Amino acid sequence: MGTLIRMTRSADINTAEFYDYDLPKPSIAQEPLSDRASARLLVLDRATQSIQHMHIRDLPKILEPNDLMVVNDSRVVPARLHGRREKTNGRWEGLFLAEVVGDNERRLLRLLSKTRGALHVGERIVVIDKDGQDQAVLELVARDTGGAWLVDLCSTEPVLDFLSRVGRVPLPGYIRDGLARNEDVERYQTVFAERPGSAAAPTAGLHFTPALLEELQRRGVQRAEVTLHVGIDTFRPISTKKIDEHAMHSEWCAISQETVAAIRRTQKLNQRVVAVGTTAVRSLETAAQSGATESFVGATDLFIRPGYSFRTVDCMLTNFHMPKTTLMVLVSAFAGHELIRHAYQEAVRNGYRFLSYGDAMLIL
């Protein structure tokens, strides 16, 4: 087949261009596998600079007793909204990002909006359900950073109840142009999902099944949880020439004292902390900024770049990412750009499936 992928090598490592590559459109997975654990797994060994082709179901053979697998237990909410502009009757789409508190303790939603023409402060949006019936009214209060809007729900209904009633699965646009099907309600959710709040799935966790978790437990692999509510900014390309000029998104995360204790036990046994996904990596490393891992609750805007010294994470399970994103920078910082470049070439050459519904990579 030949090498279909080009990753920039001549650019400065501190530029977004350095993390660019050619992603063939057919490589982007459009459907989830019926068996999550049958996803392919590219195993990278940093010590030997070697690559092996395996499957997610092989994890019990790869991980060792008393290794600690740390997963993100955030639950995806039905964040995609549809409706019309009350004034013009024009079509409108929105994506819920977070609930925020405005002036005078006013409860607001932070949304991305898509419509023809310019939106204006004070304009109202009529939200419709799947059957096209009017269900709610939103009022645009103010523009926010990153192209988002602050919006008044115009009711006292709890936000999660509102989203459950009218929202839809927030598939990314590269999957069927964001058009979800009934099966995506279950499939675009990890088996760990407990705490609602994410506008996108922590995709590395999508590969696990109850049966695989039982097998890992029998193997003696331990498990702990963190929570990071994923915002859409996670997947956005870097918009600045220099990566250190990029305004890193902020996401809410929590690391409990129980998880901290599990990490310390693992480290005392000289075993590995295996982060499932970049969201788990950012959570764990945020909690370790003082040098030792501590419990943490709050916002993180940690941007992991080349030269970063990892304090907690020993291994990482991650999907294949979009070019010129902070996620490409993160995995390059962890594995080294040359090994990542080679791994992505191998993945395209061997027909791996990319992005949210795609295959995975384990970096040891």
MARVO-102204 format. One record per residue (C-alpha): residue number from 1; x, y, z. Coordinates in Angstrom, 2 decimals. Example, Ala and Ser with C-alpha at 12.3 -4.5 7.8 and 13.67 -1.06 7.14 Angstrom:
<recs>
+------+---------+---------+---------+
| resi |      c1 |      c2 |      c3 |
+------+---------+---------+---------+
|    1 |   12.30 |   -4.50 |    7.80 |
|    2 |   13.67 |   -1.06 |    7.14 |
+------+---------+---------+---------+
</recs>
This chain:
<recs>
+------+---------+---------+---------+
| resi |      c1 |      c2 |      c3 |
+------+---------+---------+---------+
|    1 |    0.00 |    0.00 |    0.00 |
|    2 |    2.89 |    2.33 |    0.75 |
|    3 |    3.10 |    5.11 |    3.28 |
|    4 |   -0.13 |    7.15 |    3.18 |
|    5 |    0.69 |    9.36 |    6.11 |
|    6 |    2.96 |   12.37 |    6.32 |
|    7 |    3.83 |   13.81 |    9.67 |
|    8 |    5.73 |   17.08 |    9.59 |
|    9 |    9.37 |   16.71 |   10.60 |
|   10 |   10.93 |   19.90 |    9.27 |
|   11 |    8.81 |   22.27 |   11.36 |
|   12 |    9.74 |   23.53 |   14.81 |
|   13 |    8.56 |   21.19 |   17.59 |
|   14 |    6.87 |   24.19 |   19.24 |
|   15 |    4.65 |   24.90 |   16.22 |
|   16 |    1.24 |   23.41 |   15.47 |
|   17 |    2.55 |   22.40 |   12.05 |
|   18 |    4.90 |   19.92 |   13.70 |
|   19 |    1.86 |   17.86 |   14.84 |
|   20 |    0.17 |   17.79 |   11.46 |
|   21 |   -0.30 |   14.66 |    9.38 |
|   22 |   -2.38 |   13.44 |    6.45 |
|   23 |   -5.43 |   11.54 |    7.75 |
|   24 |   -7.10 |    9.62 |    4.91 |
|   25 |  -10.88 |   10.01 |    5.15 |
|   26 |  -11.52 |    6.25 |    4.82 |
|   27 |   -9.45 |    5.74 |    8.00 |
|   28 |  -12.02 |    7.62 |   10.12 |
|   29 |  -14.32 |    5.05 |   11.73 |
|   30 |  -18.00 |    5.74 |   11.04 |
|   31 |  -19.48 |    2.85 |   13.00 |
|   32 |  -18.64 |    1.23 |   16.35 |
|   33 |  -17.62 |   -2.42 |   16.43 |
|   34 |  -20.30 |   -4.81 |   17.68 |
|   35 |  -17.73 |   -6.24 |   20.10 |
|   36 |  -15.88 |   -3.42 |   21.82 |
|   37 |  -12.97 |   -5.61 |   22.91 |
|   38 |  -12.24 |   -6.74 |   19.35 |
|   39 |  -10.81 |   -3.32 |   18.50 |
|   40 |   -7.23 |   -3.46 |   17.32 |
|   41 |   -4.46 |   -2.31 |   19.64 |
|   42 |   -1.13 |   -0.90 |   18.52 |
|   43 |    1.29 |   -1.50 |   21.40 |
|   44 |    4.23 |    0.90 |   21.62 |
|   45 |    7.16 |    0.07 |   23.88 |
|   46 |    9.13 |    3.24 |   24.60 |
|   47 |   12.07 |    1.34 |   26.09 |
|   48 |   12.68 |   -0.76 |   22.98 |
|   49 |   11.08 |    1.65 |   20.45 |
|   50 |    9.11 |   -1.35 |   19.16 |
|   51 |    5.55 |   -1.74 |   17.87 |
|   52 |    3.26 |   -4.78 |   18.13 |
|   53 |   -0.15 |   -5.39 |   16.58 |
|   54 |   -2.64 |   -6.81 |   19.09 |
|   55 |   -6.26 |   -6.35 |   20.21 |
|   56 |   -7.97 |   -4.73 |   23.20 |
|   57 |   -8.97 |   -8.22 |   24.37 |
|   58 |   -5.23 |   -8.92 |   24.85 |
|   59 |   -4.92 |   -6.37 |   27.67 |
|   60 |   -5.03 |   -9.07 |   30.40 |
|   61 |   -1.93 |  -10.61 |   28.78 |
|   62 |   -0.13 |   -7.26 |   28.57 |
|   63 |   -0.89 |   -5.72 |   31.95 |
|   64 |    0.54 |   -7.19 |   35.13 |
|   65 |   -0.93 |   -8.04 |   38.55 |
|   66 |   -1.16 |   -4.90 |   40.70 |
|   67 |   -0.89 |   -2.56 |   37.73 |
|   68 |   -3.47 |    0.18 |   38.31 |
|   69 |   -5.81 |    1.06 |   35.46 |
|   70 |   -7.29 |    4.56 |   35.95 |
|   71 |  -10.49 |    5.29 |   34.03 |
|   72 |  -12.66 |    8.38 |   33.55 |
|   73 |  -16.15 |    7.77 |   34.94 |
|   74 |  -17.72 |   10.85 |   33.34 |
|   75 |  -21.02 |   10.23 |   31.56 |
|   76 |  -21.88 |   11.81 |   28.22 |
|   77 |  -25.05 |   13.89 |   28.37 |
|   78 |  -27.42 |   14.28 |   25.38 |
|   79 |  -25.78 |   17.59 |   24.57 |
|   80 |  -26.78 |   18.14 |   20.93 |
|   81 |  -29.78 |   20.46 |   20.53 |
|   82 |  -31.94 |   21.33 |   17.53 |
|   83 |  -34.37 |   24.15 |   17.05 |
|   84 |  -35.19 |   27.36 |   15.20 |
|   85 |  -34.62 |   31.07 |   15.63 |
|   86 |  -37.85 |   32.57 |   16.93 |
|   87 |  -37.45 |   35.79 |   14.94 |
|   88 |  -36.46 |   34.37 |   11.53 |
|   89 |  -37.64 |   30.75 |   11.80 |
|   90 |  -34.18 |   29.74 |   10.54 |
|   91 |  -32.73 |   26.38 |   11.54 |
|   92 |  -30.45 |   26.29 |   14.58 |
|   93 |  -28.19 |   23.67 |   16.14 |
|   94 |  -26.50 |   23.85 |   19.51 |
|   95 |  -24.09 |   21.87 |   21.61 |
|   96 |  -24.26 |   22.11 |   25.40 |
|   97 |  -20.82 |   22.55 |   26.98 |
|   98 |  -21.43 |   23.42 |   30.61 |
|   99 |  -23.74 |   25.04 |   33.14 |
|  100 |  -22.36 |   28.30 |   34.53 |
|  101 |  -23.49 |   30.92 |   37.02 |
|  102 |  -23.86 |   34.45 |   35.67 |
|  103 |  -24.60 |   37.81 |   37.23 |
|  104 |  -26.95 |   37.79 |   40.23 |
|  105 |  -26.53 |   34.00 |   40.48 |
|  106 |  -28.34 |   33.63 |   37.16 |
|  107 |  -28.11 |   30.08 |   35.87 |
|  108 |  -26.80 |   29.96 |   32.31 |
|  109 |  -25.85 |   27.35 |   29.74 |
|  110 |  -22.63 |   27.59 |   27.76 |
|  111 |  -23.40 |   26.49 |   24.20 |
|  112 |  -21.89 |   26.36 |   20.75 |
|  113 |  -24.37 |   27.51 |   18.11 |
|  114 |  -24.69 |   26.88 |   14.39 |
|  115 |  -27.11 |   28.78 |   12.16 |
|  116 |  -27.21 |   30.96 |    9.03 |
|  117 |  -26.53 |   34.60 |    9.67 |
|  118 |  -25.37 |   36.37 |   12.80 |
|  119 |  -26.92 |   35.72 |   16.21 |
|  120 |  -27.63 |   38.66 |   18.52 |
|  121 |  -27.85 |   39.18 |   22.27 |
|  122 |  -31.47 |   38.96 |   23.37 |
|  123 |  -32.47 |   36.69 |   20.49 |
|  124 |  -34.60 |   33.66 |   21.37 |
|  125 |  -34.25 |   30.07 |   20.21 |
|  126 |  -37.11 |   27.55 |   20.19 |
|  127 |  -35.76 |   24.07 |   20.97 |
|  128 |  -37.53 |   21.12 |   19.34 |
|  129 |  -37.57 |   17.40 |   20.14 |
|  130 |  -36.93 |   14.47 |   17.78 |
|  131 |  -40.52 |   14.70 |   16.51 |
|  132 |  -40.15 |   18.38 |   15.67 |
|  133 |  -42.34 |   19.56 |   18.53 |
|  134 |  -41.54 |   22.78 |   20.40 |
|  135 |  -40.17 |   21.96 |   23.87 |
|  136 |  -38.29 |   24.93 |   25.32 |
|  137 |  -37.13 |   28.50 |   24.74 |
|  138 |  -33.56 |   29.76 |   25.14 |
|  139 |  -32.45 |   33.38 |   25.26 |
|  140 |  -28.99 |   34.49 |   24.15 |
|  141 |  -27.43 |   36.47 |   27.00 |
|  142 |  -23.81 |   37.11 |   25.97 |
|  143 |  -20.97 |   35.91 |   23.79 |
|  144 |  -18.34 |   33.82 |   25.53 |
|  145 |  -14.82 |   32.71 |   24.71 |
|  146 |  -14.08 |   30.11 |   22.02 |
|  147 |  -17.08 |   31.10 |   19.91 |
|  148 |  -19.57 |   29.95 |   22.54 |
|  149 |  -22.69 |   31.70 |   23.83 |
|  150 |  -24.09 |   32.09 |   27.32 |
|  151 |  -27.77 |   31.23 |   27.18 |
|  152 |  -30.69 |   31.50 |   29.61 |
|  153 |  -32.81 |   28.36 |   29.87 |
|  154 |  -35.83 |   30.55 |   30.65 |
|  155 |  -37.15 |   28.01 |   33.17 |
|  156 |  -36.34 |   26.46 |   36.52 |
|  157 |  -36.00 |   22.97 |   35.03 |
|  158 |  -32.76 |   21.24 |   36.07 |
|  159 |  -30.29 |   21.28 |   33.19 |
|  160 |  -29.81 |   17.50 |   33.09 |
|  161 |  -33.58 |   17.01 |   32.98 |
|  162 |  -33.81 |   19.51 |   30.12 |
|  163 |  -31.07 |   17.75 |   28.15 |
|  164 |  -32.56 |   14.29 |   28.80 |
|  165 |  -35.89 |   15.54 |   27.49 |
|  166 |  -34.79 |   17.31 |   24.31 |
|  167 |  -31.09 |   16.55 |   23.70 |
|  168 |  -29.51 |   14.02 |   21.39 |
|  169 |  -26.25 |   12.04 |   21.36 |
|  170 |  -23.40 |   14.51 |   20.66 |
|  171 |  -21.56 |   12.53 |   18.01 |
|  172 |  -18.61 |   14.47 |   16.58 |
|  173 |  -19.12 |   15.85 |   13.08 |
|  174 |  -16.61 |   13.44 |   11.51 |
|  175 |  -18.97 |   10.54 |   12.34 |
|  176 |  -21.91 |   10.62 |    9.90 |
|  177 |  -21.90 |   14.43 |   10.03 |
|  178 |  -22.95 |   14.16 |   13.68 |
|  179 |  -26.17 |   12.28 |   12.88 |
|  180 |  -26.75 |    9.82 |   15.70 |
|  181 |  -28.77 |    6.61 |   15.55 |
|  182 |  -30.59 |    4.80 |   18.33 |
|  183 |  -27.67 |    2.43 |   18.91 |
|  184 |  -25.32 |    5.38 |   19.54 |
|  185 |  -27.17 |    6.13 |   22.80 |
|  186 |  -25.53 |    3.05 |   24.33 |
|  187 |  -22.43 |    2.79 |   22.17 |
|  188 |  -21.18 |    6.35 |   22.63 |
|  189 |  -20.91 |    5.76 |   26.37 |
|  190 |  -18.30 |    3.89 |   28.37 |
|  191 |  -19.13 |    1.05 |   30.74 |
|  192 |  -17.59 |    3.19 |   33.50 |
|  193 |  -19.96 |    6.14 |   32.91 |
|  194 |  -21.53 |    7.30 |   36.17 |
|  195 |  -21.18 |   11.06 |   36.63 |
|  196 |  -23.01 |   13.07 |   33.94 |
|  197 |  -21.35 |   16.12 |   32.46 |
|  198 |  -19.39 |   15.37 |   29.26 |
|  199 |  -20.19 |   16.83 |   25.84 |
|  200 |  -18.06 |   14.11 |   24.21 |
|  201 |  -17.06 |   10.59 |   25.17 |
|  202 |  -13.68 |    9.81 |   26.79 |
|  203 |  -13.10 |    7.55 |   23.82 |
|  204 |  -10.34 |    5.25 |   25.10 |
|  205 |  -12.86 |    3.90 |   27.61 |
|  206 |  -15.28 |    2.90 |   24.84 |
|  207 |  -13.30 |   -0.30 |   24.22 |
|  208 |  -14.08 |   -2.01 |   27.53 |
|  209 |  -16.77 |   -4.59 |   28.27 |
|  210 |  -17.90 |   -6.13 |   31.57 |
|  211 |  -16.35 |   -9.45 |   30.49 |
|  212 |  -12.98 |   -7.82 |   29.77 |
|  213 |  -13.05 |   -6.02 |   33.11 |
|  214 |  -13.72 |   -9.31 |   34.89 |
|  215 |  -10.77 |  -10.92 |   33.11 |
|  216 |   -8.51 |   -8.01 |   34.06 |
|  217 |   -9.66 |   -8.35 |   37.66 |
|  218 |   -8.86 |  -12.08 |   37.65 |
|  219 |   -5.43 |  -11.19 |   36.33 |
|  220 |   -4.97 |   -8.98 |   39.40 |
|  221 |   -5.10 |   -5.66 |   37.55 |
|  222 |   -6.50 |   -2.98 |   39.86 |
|  223 |   -8.85 |   -0.20 |   38.86 |
|  224 |   -9.50 |    3.35 |   40.09 |
|  225 |  -11.60 |    6.24 |   38.81 |
|  226 |  -11.17 |    9.91 |   38.10 |
|  227 |  -13.78 |   12.26 |   36.67 |
|  228 |  -13.11 |   14.75 |   33.90 |
|  229 |  -16.10 |   16.23 |   32.06 |
|  230 |  -14.99 |   16.40 |   28.45 |
|  231 |  -15.64 |   19.63 |   26.56 |
|  232 |  -15.60 |   19.99 |   22.81 |
|  233 |  -12.43 |   22.12 |   23.03 |
|  234 |  -10.55 |   18.89 |   23.70 |
|  235 |  -10.80 |   17.99 |   20.02 |
|  236 |  -10.38 |   21.40 |   18.44 |
|  237 |   -7.29 |   22.01 |   16.29 |
|  238 |   -4.65 |   24.37 |   17.64 |
|  239 |   -5.44 |   27.74 |   16.08 |
|  240 |   -2.12 |   29.47 |   16.78 |
|  241 |    1.20 |   29.05 |   14.99 |
|  242 |    3.10 |   28.40 |   18.22 |
|  243 |    1.63 |   25.79 |   20.54 |
|  244 |    2.55 |   27.79 |   23.64 |
|  245 |    0.29 |   30.59 |   22.35 |
|  246 |   -2.73 |   28.28 |   22.29 |
|  247 |   -5.38 |   29.11 |   24.91 |
|  248 |   -5.90 |   25.73 |   26.57 |
|  249 |   -9.47 |   24.78 |   27.34 |
|  250 |  -10.53 |   24.37 |   30.94 |
|  251 |  -12.38 |   21.25 |   32.09 |
|  252 |  -13.72 |   20.22 |   35.48 |
|  253 |  -12.09 |   17.19 |   37.04 |
|  254 |  -12.00 |   15.34 |   40.36 |
|  255 |   -9.54 |   12.87 |   41.86 |
|  256 |  -10.65 |   11.30 |   45.11 |
|  257 |   -8.54 |   10.42 |   48.12 |
|  258 |   -9.42 |    6.78 |   47.43 |
|  259 |   -7.86 |    7.00 |   43.98 |
|  260 |   -4.81 |    8.76 |   45.43 |
|  261 |   -4.39 |    5.92 |   47.93 |
|  262 |   -4.61 |    3.35 |   45.12 |
|  263 |   -1.90 |    5.21 |   43.19 |
|  264 |    0.39 |    5.28 |   46.19 |
|  265 |   -0.10 |    1.54 |   46.78 |
|  266 |    0.75 |    0.88 |   43.14 |
|  267 |    3.87 |    3.02 |   43.29 |
|  268 |    4.98 |    1.37 |   46.53 |
|  269 |    4.78 |   -2.00 |   44.76 |
|  270 |    6.79 |   -0.59 |   41.82 |
|  271 |    3.89 |   -1.33 |   39.50 |
|  272 |    2.46 |    0.85 |   36.73 |
|  273 |   -0.26 |    3.49 |   36.69 |
|  274 |   -2.06 |    2.97 |   33.37 |
|  275 |   -4.19 |    5.95 |   32.33 |
|  276 |   -7.15 |    5.04 |   30.13 |
|  277 |   -7.39 |    8.05 |   27.84 |
|  278 |   -5.89 |   11.51 |   27.65 |
|  279 |   -8.61 |   12.78 |   30.01 |
|  280 |   -7.35 |   10.44 |   32.73 |
|  281 |   -3.79 |   11.58 |   31.98 |
|  282 |   -4.68 |   15.26 |   32.39 |
|  283 |   -6.63 |   14.55 |   35.59 |
|  284 |   -3.83 |   12.55 |   37.19 |
|  285 |   -1.11 |   14.97 |   36.19 |
|  286 |   -3.19 |   17.93 |   37.39 |
|  287 |   -3.43 |   16.26 |   40.81 |
|  288 |    0.34 |   15.79 |   40.87 |
|  289 |    1.48 |   19.33 |   40.09 |
|  290 |    2.94 |   19.70 |   43.58 |
|  291 |    5.21 |   16.73 |   42.89 |
|  292 |    3.09 |   14.07 |   44.62 |
|  293 |   -0.43 |   13.02 |   43.68 |
|  294 |   -3.05 |   14.66 |   45.89 |
|  295 |   -6.83 |   14.67 |   45.83 |
|  296 |   -8.20 |   17.44 |   43.63 |
|  297 |  -11.54 |   18.96 |   42.65 |
|  298 |  -11.78 |   21.90 |   40.26 |
|  299 |  -10.94 |   23.17 |   36.80 |
|  300 |   -7.81 |   22.13 |   34.93 |
|  301 |   -6.24 |   23.85 |   31.95 |
|  302 |   -3.07 |   21.76 |   32.03 |
|  303 |   -1.46 |   21.69 |   28.59 |
|  304 |    1.03 |   18.82 |   28.39 |
|  305 |    3.75 |   19.62 |   25.85 |
|  306 |    7.18 |   18.24 |   24.95 |
|  307 |    9.54 |   18.64 |   27.89 |
|  308 |    6.80 |   17.95 |   30.43 |
|  309 |    7.87 |   15.63 |   33.26 |
|  310 |    5.16 |   13.07 |   33.95 |
|  311 |    4.72 |   12.55 |   37.67 |
|  312 |    2.03 |    9.86 |   37.93 |
|  313 |    1.25 |    8.23 |   34.59 |
|  314 |    3.46 |    5.30 |   33.54 |
|  315 |    1.43 |    3.94 |   30.62 |
|  316 |   -1.35 |    5.32 |   28.45 |
|  317 |   -4.19 |    3.74 |   26.48 |
|  318 |   -5.48 |    6.17 |   23.86 |
|  319 |   -7.30 |    6.32 |   20.54 |
|  320 |   -5.78 |    7.84 |   17.39 |
|  321 |   -6.23 |   11.61 |   17.32 |
|  322 |   -6.92 |   14.41 |   14.88 |
|  323 |   -3.87 |   16.26 |   13.50 |
|  324 |   -2.73 |   19.57 |   14.99 |
|  325 |   -4.63 |   19.06 |   18.25 |
|  326 |   -3.51 |   19.31 |   21.86 |
|  327 |   -4.07 |   15.55 |   22.06 |
|  328 |   -1.40 |   14.93 |   19.42 |
|  329 |    0.92 |   17.18 |   21.40 |
|  330 |    0.17 |   15.24 |   24.60 |
|  331 |    0.85 |   11.77 |   23.18 |
|  332 |    4.00 |   13.06 |   21.47 |
|  333 |    5.20 |   14.46 |   24.78 |
|  334 |    4.60 |   11.07 |   26.40 |
|  335 |    5.99 |    8.72 |   23.74 |
|  336 |    8.31 |   10.95 |   21.74 |
|  337 |    7.41 |   12.41 |   18.36 |
|  338 |    9.44 |    9.95 |   16.28 |
|  339 |    7.78 |    6.90 |   17.84 |
|  340 |    4.32 |    8.46 |   17.46 |
|  341 |    5.05 |    9.36 |   13.84 |
|  342 |    6.12 |    5.79 |   13.12 |
|  343 |    3.09 |    4.38 |   14.98 |
|  344 |    0.64 |    6.50 |   13.00 |
|  345 |    2.29 |    5.44 |    9.75 |
|  346 |    1.94 |    1.80 |   10.79 |
|  347 |   -1.68 |    2.33 |   11.81 |
|  348 |   -2.70 |    3.81 |    8.44 |
|  349 |   -0.66 |    1.26 |    6.51 |
|  350 |   -2.36 |   -1.60 |    8.37 |
|  351 |   -5.91 |   -0.32 |    8.13 |
|  352 |   -6.47 |    0.79 |   11.72 |
|  353 |   -9.65 |    2.75 |   12.39 |
|  354 |   -9.12 |    6.32 |   13.62 |
|  355 |  -10.82 |    8.73 |   16.05 |
|  356 |  -13.76 |    8.20 |   18.44 |
|  357 |  -15.16 |    4.91 |   17.12 |
|  358 |  -11.75 |    3.69 |   16.03 |
|  359 |   -8.99 |    1.44 |   17.36 |
|  360 |   -6.50 |    2.18 |   20.12 |
|  361 |   -2.85 |    2.50 |   21.01 |
|  362 |   -1.18 |    1.39 |   24.25 |
|  363 |    2.00 |    3.26 |   25.11 |
|  364 |    4.18 |    1.35 |   27.58 |
+------+---------+---------+---------+
</recs>
